[in-house]
Amino acid sequence: MVTRPTPPLPYAIADDLRARIITGRLQVDERLPSEAQLAAHYRVSTPTLRNALAVLQGEGLIEKIQGKGNFVRRRLHQVTYVGGGHMAIDRDVARATLRVKVRITKTLARGGLSSLLKVPLHSPLTELLCVGYEGDSPHSLIRFYVPRDLAPVNPRAELSCWGSVEATLAEARPALADTQETVNARLPTRSEAATLRISTALAILAITRVSTDITGRVAEAAHLVLPGDRSNALFTTHRMTTERPAQR
């Protein structure tokens, strides 16, 4: 008789909670018992219980809202980054549920920002912190860094889509001529995880974008962060074709 190995405690707990979510015993938007209550119920330490919750967060089944607790999450819609700062979401999502919150602060070019924007250290910059939401759930995070003289004067604090953010930035600078993007996967910082309500163990899609305007000046640099459980990147290459001369 072959016996199956017992899964480690965090995965066993995650299996039980997952089954309760899938079968409807735990409903969408329902708050889970507190971590202390769950740890006592499963007779494990709090760190072990948190490891189990991290598994479910990584699967997109629950989300932790700071100061409120862990909640069963609604079905996650896929976010597709198509390049050039443009993002698309599943077609069945009502446009009315999508919005972008913008926070604007003044900062200085330090470290990597100085290199990205090709400006001297401590040059004045404007940072636009933009968080995209589907309903009340965050799905994407972008930090735009713009030379202060190219920054929009009075952008709105909440916009309907990323296109509105791009249009607002375009009003204050010359047209863009070139954009370079670097894509990599990594773990989120604690700040990024808290903003996107994801586990620090969930990989993210991180994109660094640098845009140059028609005068040759770097007009903006952006850091994009997309949760790995519901995002992908799509890049399309258009190739020029020439007709071969007809053979005689």
C-alpha positions in Angstrom: 0.0 0.0 0.0 1.4 3.3 -1.0 0.8 6.2 1.3 0.8 9.8 0.1 3.0 12.2 2.0 1.2 14.7 4.2 1.5 18.2 2.7 3.3 20.8 4.9 0.9 22.5 7.3 0.6 25.8 5.4 -0.5 24.0 2.2 -2.9 21.7 4.1 -4.5 24.8 5.7 -4.6 26.5 2.3 -6.2 23.4 0.8 -9.0 23.6 3.4 -9.7 27.3 3.0 -9.6 27.0 -0.8 -12.2 24.3 -0.6 -14.4 26.5 1.5 -14.1 29.3 -1.0 -14.8 27.1 -4.0 -17.8 25.4 -2.5 -19.3 28.8 -1.4 -19.0 28.3 2.3 -16.9 31.4 2.2 -18.6 34.0 0.0 -17.1 36.7 -2.2 -16.3 39.8 -0.2 -16.7 37.9 3.0 -14.2 38.6 5.8 -12.2 35.6 7.0 -11.9 35.0 10.7 -9.0 36.9 12.2 -5.5 35.5 11.9 -5.5 34.7 15.6 -8.8 32.9 15.3 -7.7 30.9 12.3 -4.3 30.0 14.0 -6.2 28.7 17.0 -8.7 26.8 14.8 -5.9 25.0 12.9 -3.7 24.7 16.0 -0.7 26.3 14.4 1.5 29.4 15.0 0.6 32.7 13.5 3.6 32.6 11.1 2.5 29.2 9.8 -1.1 30.5 9.3 0.2 33.6 7.4 2.2 31.3 5.1 -1.1 29.5 4.3 -2.9 32.8 3.6 0.0 33.9 1.4 -0.6 30.8 -0.8 -4.2 31.9 -1.3 -3.2 35.5 -1.9 -0.8 34.3 -4.6 -3.7 32.4 -6.3 -5.8 35.5 -6.2 -8.5 33.9 -3.9 -8.1 36.3 -1.0 -6.8 39.8 -0.4 -5.5 41.5 2.7 -6.8 45.0 3.3 -4.7 46.9 5.8 -6.5 47.4 9.1 -9.5 45.4 8.1 -8.4 41.8 7.5 -8.5 39.1 4.9 -11.4 38.9 2.4 -12.5 36.5 -0.3 -11.7 38.2 -3.5 -13.9 38.6 -6.6 -12.8 36.9 -9.8 -9.7 38.6 -11.1 -9.9 40.1 -14.6 -6.8 39.9 -16.8 -4.8 43.0 -17.4 -2.8 43.0 -20.6 0.0 45.5 -21.1 0.3 46.2 -24.8 3.3 48.6 -24.7 3.6 52.4 -24.8 1.9 52.8 -21.5 -1.4 51.2 -22.7 -3.3 48.6 -20.8 -6.3 46.5 -21.7 -8.7 44.6 -19.4 -11.2 41.9 -20.1 -14.0 43.0 -22.4 -16.7 41.9 -20.1 -15.7 44.5 -17.5 -17.9 47.6 -17.5 -16.0 50.7 -18.3 -17.8 52.5 -15.4 -15.9 50.2 -12.9 -12.5 51.3 -14.1 -10.7 54.4 -12.8 -7.3 55.8 -12.0 -6.4 57.7 -8.8 -3.5 60.1 -9.2 -1.3 61.6 -6.4 1.2 64.3 -7.4 4.3 65.2 -5.5 7.5 67.2 -6.1 10.8 65.4 -5.8 14.4 65.5 -6.9 16.4 63.3 -9.3 18.4 60.9 -7.2 20.3 57.8 -8.1 18.7 55.8 -10.9 16.2 58.6 -11.8 19.0 60.9 -12.7 20.4 58.3 -15.1 17.0 57.4 -16.6 16.0 61.0 -17.3 19.6 62.1 -18.2 19.5 65.1 -15.9 21.9 66.2 -13.2 21.5 64.9 -9.6 18.9 66.8 -7.6 17.2 68.3 -10.7 13.5 69.2 -9.9 11.0 66.5 -10.9 7.3 65.9 -10.6 6.1 62.4 -9.6 2.7 61.2 -10.6 1.7 58.1 -8.5 -1.2 56.4 -10.5 -3.1 53.4 -9.1 -5.6 51.7 -11.5 -8.8 50.2 -10.0 -11.5 47.8 -11.1 -14.3 48.7 -8.7 -12.5 48.9 -5.3 -9.7 46.5 -6.2 -6.3 47.9 -7.3 -5.0 46.2 -10.5 -1.9 48.3 -11.5 0.5 50.9 -10.3 2.6 53.4 -12.3 5.0 56.1 -11.1 5.7 58.7 -13.7 8.7 61.0 -13.3 8.7 64.2 -15.3 11.1 67.2 -15.4 9.3 69.9 -13.4 9.0 72.2 -16.4 7.2 69.5 -18.4 4.7 68.5 -15.7 1.0 69.2 -16.0 -0.1 72.1 -13.8 -3.5 70.9 -12.4 -4.2 67.3 -13.3 -7.3 65.8 -11.8 -7.0 63.5 -8.8 -9.2 60.8 -10.4 -9.4 59.8 -14.1 -11.5 57.3 -16.0 -8.6 55.5 -17.7 -4.9 55.4 -18.4 -5.4 57.2 -21.7 -6.6 60.2 -19.7 -3.3 60.2 -17.7 -1.3 60.0 -21.0 -3.4 62.9 -22.5 -2.8 65.0 -19.4 0.9 64.5 -19.6 1.0 65.2 -23.3 -0.6 68.6 -22.8 2.6 70.0 -21.1 5.4 68.7 -23.4 6.4 68.2 -27.1 5.2 65.1 -28.9 7.1 61.9 -28.1 9.4 60.4 -30.7 10.9 57.3 -29.0 10.0 55.0 -26.1 12.2 52.2 -24.7 10.8 49.6 -22.3 12.5 47.1 -20.1 10.4 44.2 -18.7 11.3 41.9 -15.9 9.7 39.7 -13.2 10.5 40.2 -9.5 9.0 40.2 -6.1 7.2 43.4 -5.0 8.5 45.8 -2.3 6.4 46.0 0.8 5.0 49.3 -0.3 4.0 47.9 -3.7 2.4 44.8 -2.1 0.4 47.0 0.3 -0.8 49.3 -2.5 -1.9 46.4 -4.8 -3.1 44.3 -1.8 -1.0 41.3 -2.8 1.4 39.0 -1.0 5.0 40.0 -0.9 5.6 36.4 -2.2 3.6 37.0 -5.4 5.8 37.8 -8.4 5.0 41.1 -10.3 5.6 42.2 -13.9 7.8 45.3 -13.6 8.2 47.5 -16.6 10.6 50.5 -16.9 9.7 52.9 -19.6 11.7 55.9 -20.9 10.3 58.3 -23.4 12.2 60.9 -25.5 10.4 63.8 -27.2 11.0 65.2 -30.7 13.6 67.6 -29.4 15.8 64.6 -28.2 15.1 65.3 -24.5 14.0 62.6 -22.1 10.4 63.8 -21.3 9.4 61.1 -18.8 10.4 57.9 -17.1 7.8 55.5 -15.7 7.9 52.4 -13.4 4.9 50.1 -14.0 4.0 47.3 -11.6 1.4 44.7 -12.5 0.5 41.7 -10.2 1.7 38.5 -11.8 -1.5 36.6 -11.0 -3.6 38.6 -13.4 -1.3 40.3 -15.9 0.7 39.7 -19.0 2.5 41.7 -21.7 1.7 41.7 -25.4 4.1 43.2 -27.9 3.4 43.3 -31.6 6.1 43.8 -34.2 5.1 45.3 -37.6 7.5 44.3 -40.3 7.9 46.0 -43.6 7.5 43.7 -46.6 8.6 44.4 -50.1 7.4 42.6 -53.2 9.9 40.6 -55.1 10.2 41.4 -58.8 8.4 38.9 -61.0 10.6 36.3 -62.5 10.8 36.3 -66.3 
